[in-house]
Amino acid sequence: MFRILFHAIGRFFFTIVFGVSPVKQVKDEQCIIVANHNTHIDILMLFRLFPLSRVNRVKVVAAKDYFSKGLVGVLSRLFLNLILVDRSSRKVDEALNPLRQAIQEGYSIIIFPEGTRGKPGVLERFKTGVGILAMEFPEIPVYPVFIRGIEKIMPRGRFVPIPFNISISRTTPEYGKDYLSEQGSVGRKKLAAALEEKVLGLSKLLDDPDQNDESEEML
């Protein structure tokens, strides 16, 4: 209940102060969300893709080195339902085990495939971990999402937010089942690349709304 209350207050605050546009929520019972990453506020924005009644069934992949310590770490784990991953680990398959368990338990997952907060407004190359998960759970939709404006509110290294409008857009999902015919690691690499291309396409659509795009919404 406390987590639902936290998100309800957060949604009201950011809507009033930063003018976040209404978000058409994901209807799938379970899904994977992949998005660009510039600031920790990204997490709060992406939870808006789910109704408040489902926030307890959503987990966020986050860096263990940052969120495993201090007051920020404690509060984030409490309110944001984090899955902590060791970014320095070279054993990718082992690092993905907590994500696999969460999906098997019926949770939806929010992932930042860039692996870290990048330069404001610049999309980094996606890592293939999300491709591995999607291939292992081929029926679960993977939604590409782009957040615009949030990098100006609280960019990396800044601790006091400044008002700026935020927009969120998502497009049609990718499915691991569509790549299962590919040999070896080719499928997961192609899937990760397809997700990256769709997120990049959403960013261009926001720059030029007259472009033709397969997006279901732009908010």
C-alpha positions in Angstrom: 0.0 0.0 0.0 2.8 2.4 0.9 4.3 2.0 -2.6 1.0 2.7 -4.3 0.6 5.9 -2.2 4.2 7.0 -3.1 3.6 6.6 -6.8 0.2 8.4 -6.6 1.8 11.4 -4.9 4.7 11.3 -7.3 2.4 11.3 -10.3 0.4 14.2 -9.0 3.5 16.2 -8.1 5.3 15.7 -11.5 2.1 16.4 -13.4 1.5 19.7 -11.6 5.2 20.9 -11.5 6.6 19.6 -14.7 3.6 19.2 -16.9 3.9 15.5 -17.7 1.4 14.6 -20.4 -1.1 11.9 -19.7 0.2 8.4 -20.5 -1.7 5.6 -22.2 -1.0 2.7 -20.0 0.1 -0.8 -21.1 -2.7 -3.2 -21.0 -0.7 -6.4 -21.1 -0.8 -8.4 -17.9 3.0 -8.8 -18.1 5.6 -7.0 -20.3 9.1 -5.7 -20.5 9.7 -2.0 -20.9 13.0 -0.7 -22.4 13.8 3.0 -22.5 16.5 5.6 -22.8 18.1 6.6 -19.5 19.4 10.1 -18.5 18.3 10.5 -14.9 17.0 8.5 -11.9 13.6 10.3 -12.3 13.2 8.1 -15.5 12.1 5.3 -13.2 9.2 7.3 -11.8 8.1 8.3 -15.3 8.1 4.8 -16.6 5.9 3.5 -13.7 3.2 5.8 -15.2 2.8 3.2 -18.0 1.1 1.0 -15.4 -2.0 1.6 -13.3 -1.4 2.2 -9.6 -3.0 -1.1 -8.9 -0.2 -2.9 -10.7 2.9 -1.0 -9.4 3.6 -3.7 -6.9 3.9 -6.2 -9.8 6.6 -4.1 -11.6 10.3 -4.3 -10.9 13.1 -2.1 -12.1 16.6 -3.2 -13.1 19.1 -1.0 -11.3 22.9 -0.7 -10.6 23.9 -2.6 -7.5 27.0 -0.3 -7.0 24.7 2.7 -6.7 21.5 1.5 -5.0 22.9 -1.1 -2.6 24.0 1.5 0.0 23.1 4.7 1.7 19.7 6.3 2.3 19.0 6.7 -1.4 19.5 3.0 -1.9 17.3 2.0 1.0 14.4 4.3 -0.1 14.7 3.3 -3.8 14.6 -0.4 -3.0 11.6 0.2 -0.8 9.5 2.4 -3.1 10.7 1.3 -6.6 10.9 -2.4 -6.2 14.5 -2.7 -7.6 16.4 -5.7 -9.0 20.0 -4.9 -8.3 22.5 -6.0 -11.0 26.3 -6.0 -10.8 27.3 -3.9 -13.9 30.9 -4.9 -13.5 30.2 -8.6 -13.8 31.5 -10.4 -16.9 29.1 -13.3 -16.3 26.1 -11.9 -18.2 24.1 -15.1 -17.9 24.5 -15.1 -14.1 23.6 -11.4 -13.8 20.4 -12.0 -15.6 19.2 -14.7 -13.1 17.3 -12.3 -10.8 15.5 -10.9 -13.9 14.5 -14.4 -15.0 13.2 -15.2 -11.6 11.1 -12.0 -11.5 9.6 -12.7 -14.9 8.8 -16.3 -13.9 7.0 -14.9 -10.8 4.8 -12.8 -13.1 6.4 -9.4 -12.7 6.7 -6.9 -15.5 10.3 -5.5 -15.9 11.7 -2.0 -16.6 15.1 -2.2 -18.2 17.5 0.5 -19.4 19.5 -1.3 -22.1 22.1 1.4 -22.4 23.4 0.1 -19.0 24.0 3.5 -17.5 22.8 7.1 -17.5 24.2 8.5 -20.7 24.9 12.0 -22.0 21.7 14.2 -21.9 19.6 13.5 -25.0 22.1 11.0 -26.5 21.1 7.4 -27.0 23.9 4.9 -26.3 24.1 1.5 -27.9 21.8 -1.1 -26.3 23.4 -4.1 -24.6 22.1 -7.5 -25.6 20.9 -8.7 -22.2 17.3 -7.6 -23.1 17.6 -9.7 -26.2 18.5 -12.7 -24.2 15.5 -12.2 -21.9 13.1 -11.7 -24.7 14.3 -14.8 -26.5 13.9 -16.9 -23.3 10.4 -15.5 -22.7 9.3 -15.2 -26.4 5.6 -14.5 -25.7 6.1 -11.5 -23.5 5.9 -8.1 -25.3 8.9 -5.8 -25.1 7.8 -2.2 -25.5 10.3 0.5 -26.7 9.8 3.8 -24.9 11.4 7.2 -25.2 11.4 9.9 -22.5 12.0 13.5 -23.6 12.7 16.6 -21.5 13.6 14.8 -18.3 17.3 15.1 -19.1 16.9 18.9 -18.7 15.1 18.6 -15.3 17.8 16.7 -13.5 20.8 15.7 -15.6 23.6 13.6 -14.3 25.5 15.4 -11.5 22.6 17.7 -10.7 20.6 17.3 -7.5 18.1 20.2 -7.7 15.4 19.7 -10.4 14.3 22.6 -12.7 10.9 22.8 -14.3 10.7 21.5 -17.9 7.9 19.7 -19.7 8.3 15.9 -20.0 6.9 13.8 -22.8 6.7 10.0 -23.0 6.2 7.9 -26.2 6.1 4.2 -26.9 5.6 2.2 -30.0 4.6 -1.3 -31.0 6.3 -4.1 -29.1 8.9 -6.6 -30.2 8.6 -10.3 -29.4 11.3 -12.8 -28.9 9.3 -15.4 -30.8 9.9 -13.5 -34.0 13.6 -14.1 -33.7 13.8 -17.7 -32.6 14.7 -18.9 -36.0 18.0 -17.0 -35.9 21.2 -19.0 -35.2 23.2 -18.6 -31.9 23.5 -15.1 -30.6 22.3 -13.6 -33.9 18.7 -13.4 -32.8 19.2 -11.6 -29.5 21.6 -9.1 -31.2 19.0 -8.4 -33.9 16.3 -8.0 -31.3 18.3 -5.6 -29.2 19.2 -3.7 -32.4 15.5 -3.5 -33.4 14.5 -2.2 -30.0 17.3 0.4 -30.1 16.2 1.5 -33.6 12.6 1.9 -32.4 13.6 4.0 -29.4 15.8 6.1 -31.7 12.8 6.4 -34.1 10.6 7.7 -31.3 13.2 10.4 -30.5 13.2 11.5 -34.1 9.4 11.5 -34.2 9.4 13.9 -31.3 11.8 16.2 -33.2 9.6 16.1 -36.3 6.0 15.0 -35.6 5.2 15.0 -39.3 7.3 11.9 -39.9 5.5 8.6 -40.6 6.1 6.2 -37.8 4.5 3.0 -36.5 4.1 4.4 -33.0 0.8 3.8 -31.3 1.0 7.0 -29.3 3.0 10.1 -28.7 2.3 11.7 -25.3 
